[in-house]
Amino acid sequence: MQIWKQLEKIESSCPEAVALGMFDGVHRGHRKVIEAALKYRGTYQTAVLTFTTKKIRPKQKASQRDILTPQGRLSLLEKMGVDVTYIPDFEELREMEPREFVTEILCRRLRAKVVCCGEDYRFGKNAGGDVALLQKLGEELGITVEVVSPELEDGYPVSSTRIRQCLLDGDIPKANRLLGYRYFIEGTVVYGKQLGRTMECPTINQELSPNTCIPKFGVYVSTTNIDGKEYPSITNVGKKPTIQGDRMPLAETHIIGIDRHLYGQTLRVTLYRFIREEMRFESLEELSRTIHRDIRTATLYFKETPKGKQNS
């Protein structure tokens, strides 16, 4: 899959069917829009036009943050079979008037012949453009506009808002059903204080992006992918309150039965079920006992729960 990140360099070499949207979680609703564009594969090059932001947004509510990192989005889009993804910085687009966005970006640069979007798609400066305007401009410019109806779950649209709330509640099984895949954390393994080794449960640490919706603090049953193989694990999401000092949230994972040098590697940790809230312990001995109990809980989960039911 080709990836374009700088707007001024975008120049498609062939006509395209383009899926439009933020696609911050590439969930079932997003996939429905993307699959509408993929239907034209063979006639046109299939593309996704989304955006990212380089700004740190610490004051933004957790319920409004992205579900996945930009790299997480790109990996799922590539797996779906998208030919090219355009993911410029939002700052390059925010002052563009709706008509300019359609004529300059969609028509001239992307050579769009088909665009697919959801019913609530907005575009242009101050989100001034809506689906009705997009259809009108499409008629003028010879672009077919396909508006995709929402994907429903329990009678309500599958949305990023619903999924974020599930993550904030620690309801991973429901989040996974809405996503259409298992929620994952992907990041580079960084050095920690290595206290886990003193308790015979070494861990890997991954920093969490401040622009993403961080799941409820606590311990989860998880798996960790190493070289294409999934290993059972437990993951603590939080700030390690037992250890003194102020710190950013981390995902700290103990991979059951594995003790390898993994620093600097980019690993994917997949969450299955919430075990318990993050706690502050009075001693490392109490922490150690609790971690080993969590390990037994995770081991029993994978032993007793068939793969097909691990999202329920």
Secondary structure, DSSP 8 states (H G I E B T S, - for coil): -EEE--GGG---SS-EEEEES--SS--HHHHHHHHHHHTTBTTBEEEEE--B--S--TTS-GGGSBSS-HHHHHHHHHHHT-SEEE--BGGGTTT--HHHIIIIIIIIIS-EEEEEEETT--BSGGG-B-HHHHHHHHHHHT-EEEEE---EETTEE--HHHHHHHHHHT-HHHHHHHHTS--EEEEEEE----HHHHTT---EEEE--TTB----SEEEEEEEEETTEEEEEEEEEE--TTS-S----EEEEEETT-----TT-EEEEEEEEEEEE----SSHHHHHHHHHHHHHHHHHHHHHS-GGGTT-
